[in-house]
Amino acid sequence: MSNRKIFSEKILDYALEQGFKESALFSNWFLSKTRFSKISASYVWSRSDSPWGRFTFRITNNDTNVEAEITRDSETDVLVVFEDRKDNRVALHIENKLANGKFTKYQPEFYQQRAEAWLENEKFGRYSDYETVLVAPLEFYRNNFPESQHFNKYVSYEEIAILLPEFAQYLRQYKNKDLLK
């Protein structure tokens, strides 16, 4: 039996959260990838235990162009909140996908609506502005490009791997096909 760690999405969610908590360099670099790049903000709060809630979402059927409402449980993989010197808080709602991962039906569309619903909520870090971010290997992004456009930003594993070793290890394992499916 191998002692090699198999990287799941949950393990990488935790590694991402720890990167924000423990490294101002990582936090600043990640923020520079968002529209919050010009603000001077520090990490204040996060969760990587998939904070969730039951929501009623409005969706538009692409075939019929008819709007409908869907109620279902929905989660954010990593929620991280930053605060500037004027006590303004901004949040990143991060969806993390492995190379061979898949979106559930309407998952990308729900991110924006959930982030909006949690504005100013103490339970979710009391933020007043947000962005949704997809974090995934380039392969996933290429294979899921249309759905990925529902997120405000995309940050690749390949970029993150420069600063977080777990992401580099995952990419090596995936390249070598050592990941369990």
N, C-alpha and C positions, 0 to 999 in steps of 0.2 A: 504494500500500500504506500502511496506517495504522501510525503509531508507537504506537498505544494498546496497552497491555498487556492481554492477555486473561487473566483470573484463573481458574486451575485450582484444584482442591482442594489439590493439592500446594503451590502458591504460597501459598495461604491457611493451610495447615498451618505452613509456614515463618514466615509473618507472625505467626501466633499464638505460636509458640515464641519468636520474637524479642521479642514483647510481654512475655512472662514473663521472659526473660533481661534485657531492657534497662529495664524499667519497674516499679519497686516499686509505683507507683500502679496500674498494670494488674493486677499479680499480686494485690495486696490487694483490689482491686475484684472480680476473678474469684473469689478465695477466699470473698469475702463472699456469693457466690451458692450456696455449698455448705454442708454441715454443719460445715465447718472454719472457719466465719466468726468464731468466738469465739477461735481460737488466734492467737497472734502468731508467724507463720512466714515464713521467707524462702525465695526460690527457691534451689535447690542443684543441680538437674540436670534435663535434659530430652532428649528425642529427638523429632524430627518426620520421621524417615526411615522411618516405619511399622514400628516394632519388631514382630517377628512370631515365631511358633513353631508347631510342630505339636502339637495338643492333641486329647485325646479328651473330647468334651463330652457331657453328659447333657441330653437334650431330652425334652419331653413332647409327643406328638402331640395337637394340640388337638381333632381329630376323634374319636380313639379313647381318649384319656387314657392311652395306654400309653407308658412310658418307654423310650427307646432311647439307644444311644451312637453318636456320629458322630465320626470322626477326620478332621481337616482342618487345613490351614494357616490361621492367623488372625492379624490384625494390629490394632494400636492406631494411630490416625492421629497423635496427639500424646500423649506420656507426659511429665508434668511432676511433679517431686518437690520438696516444700517441707520445711524443717526448723525446729522450734521451738527455744526456748532450752535445752530439756532434751535435745536431740539426737533427739527423736522425729521420724520422717519420715512424711509423708502424700503420697499420689499422686493425681493426676487422670488418668484414662484417658479421653481425649477422642476422640470420633468426630465428624468434620467432614463435613457434607453440603451440597452446592450445592442451590440451589432446585429444579433439575430432576433431582437425584440419586435414587438408589434404594438401598434396603438389599438386600444379598444374603441368600439364605435363611439364617435363624437368626443373622444378624449381630448384631442387638441382644441376643439371648439370650446369645451367646458372650462379650460384653464383661465381664460380671460374673465368669464362670468364669475367664477369662484373667487378670483383675486379681487374683483370689484365688490363682491358680497362681503368680503372680510375687511374692507377698508375701515379703519378706526376701531376695529374690534380688539379689545384688550387681550382676549384669549389668543389672538394671532399676531401680537406684537404692536398693535396700535399704529399701523403705518398709514400715511396719507397719500402715497403714490406708489406705483409698482410697475414692474415689467414681468412678463412671462418669458422664460428661457428654456429652450430645449438643449440638453446636454447629451451628446451621443457620438459614436464614431462616425467618421465620414461615410462609411459604407451604409449605415442606417439612414443617414440624412439623404444620400443619393437615392436609396430605394424607397424613401417615404417623403420625397420632396414636396408634393402638393399638400399633404396633411401638415407637414412641418411649418408651412407658411402661416399657420394660425398663431404661432408663437412670435413674440416681439423680436426675440434674438435667438441665435444659435451659437453655441460654443462647442467645439469639437473635443473629443477625448484626446486627440492627438495634441491639441494645444495644452489642455489641462495636464497631460502627462509630463510636460516640461517641469511643472511645479509640484505635482502630487504623484509620488511613485506608484501608488496603487493603480492608477490609470495606465501607467506605462506597463506594469506587470500584466494587467488585464489584456492590453493590446498584444503583448507578446504571446500570451496564452491563446488568445483568439487566433492570431496569425498561425500559430502552430497547431490549431484545432484541438487544444487540450481542454477546452471548456466542456462541461457537461451541458447537455441541452435540456 
